[in-house]
Amino acid sequence: MTALRARDMPDLFDRLKTALADRYSIERELGRGGMATVYLAEDLKHHRQVAVKVLSPELAAVLGPERFLREIEISARLNHPHVLPLLDSGRIAEFLYYVMPYVEGESLRDRLNREKQLPVEDALQIAREVADALDYAHRHDVVHRDIKPENILLEERHAVVADFGIARAISVAGGEKLTATGVAVGTPEYMSPEQASGHGQLDGRLDVYALGCV
């Protein structure tokens, strides 16, 4: 991260608190990746904890606010027990964000780090539930593009797939421009050859490949 971007983060936190003060109380940072920073917040209207995900400035510039918000609305229509839903989305100055329920469980990555290997019954259940979520999303023309243990959340021992919110927006709005920014979509260890090379028809099959790797 450059010095400029590092300085931007506290400023972003303060701006988020101010801009969303009438709807969300931003509490703390939960995590940060190449594409976005996630904050824990309280939904003041519904009195529940939520996760507010703010896209990186580079990614926001590539996507553009109008197209991002239009495309993410399609992902927001997904309604499935194993898909983490989208609750809200919007724009703050040059930043784009969306809101998801806060899951108090752990990710599949966390569990694998702790247990190293899952019982066969648990592994099969997780695979079935993620496959059900992917089948549902693909039938609604939404491709995830980044299936990995970090994006599979475990809540009361059931799997929920996170981050469908950005998938369609990136695939439709971003296109080849993402390569020039250095923002990578997907995780190399779980990418299909077609996704890694950027060639061929990129559709739901790349998610199936990634689930097989998981």
C-alpha angles and dihedrals in degrees: 000000000000122000089249093054091045089055090048094061100073088043090052091050092052093045091050092051091051099041095047098035094115093052110023135025106217108216110174147328115276100185147328133221140167093277105035151357120235125213132191111233142167118240099227095198098049098027096232137121117256138177116238112202117199118195119231114260090245093054093042090053092052095047100041121215101259096050094040093053092044094051096041088056087067091054089048089065092066109114115179133132092239098045118085102232129230113240103180144347138190150135131275111189103300093343126097122205144176133195129227134174113274109245112210094196125081136265123256086248090058092051093046091050089053101040101024092206130034126220110263092244092054093046092051092048092051091047092050094049094047090046090052090052092049093048090052093047094046091052086057092049095252118132118192099207095191110060108163137134091270091061095048108084123197116215119172087345094302124113123242121184113224133199102038083131097082101034101085093038091055096044095047103032104028105047118151093341090082092069091061093053095053091237108139121211109207135013117272095224091059102033123116114234089251093054093044092052095040090229132115131029109322108207140131092306090078089061090050089052091050092049089053089054091050 
